[in-house]
């Protein structure tokens, strides 16, 4: 079977390129600097934006649970 079709979009290549670019950008940053960078560069993709929002909500809930545990 001869498959001589060209891919219009290579998701693996795109992911690897994005990972390399982001990795080079944040390699020398501390965790706090990385968090600031993430917050100053919000994702434009709706799915990533939703994931960021859900992660922030989970973090807020976890922080609230830790504070309640310390009080009680």
N, C-alpha and C positions, 0 to 999 in steps of 0.2 A: 504494500500500500504506500503510495507516494503522497506525502503531505508537504506540499511546497507553499503553504499559505503563510503570509506574514502576519504577525500579531499587530493589531491596531493599537493595543495598549498592553503593556507588560507590568502587571501589578507588583510582581516581585522586585523588578528593577526599580520601580517608583518607590517602594517601601525601603529598599536598601539605600537609595540615594537620599531620601528624606532622613533616614536614621543617621547616615554619615554626616549630613549637613548639621542636624541638630546636635549630634554628639560632638562635633568640632566646635560648635558654638558654646556648649555648656561644659566642656571638659574641664576648664580651669575655674569654674564657679563653685562657690559653696552651696549647700542645700538652700539656704536662705536666698541667695542670689538667683538660684534656679527657680525657686518659687516666685520671686519678683518678676523674673523674665517670662515665666508662664502666664502670670496675671497681666503683664503688659502686652502680651502677644496672644490675645484670645483667638481660638480657632474660628475660621470662617465657614467651615463645613458644618452643616446643621447637626449631623450625628455626633461629631466630636464636641460641639458646643453642648449638646445634651449630656454627653458623658462627663464633661467638666462640671456642669451644673449638678449632676447627681453625685459626683465625687465630693463636691463642696458641701452638699447637704449631708452626706454620710460623715464627713469630717466634723461638721458642726454638731451632729447628733452624738458622735463619739466624744467630742470635747465636753458636751453637756453632761454626758453620763459619767465622765471622769470627775467633773466638778461636784456632781451630786454624791458620788461615792466618797469623796473627801470630807464632805459635810456630815455625812451620816453614819 
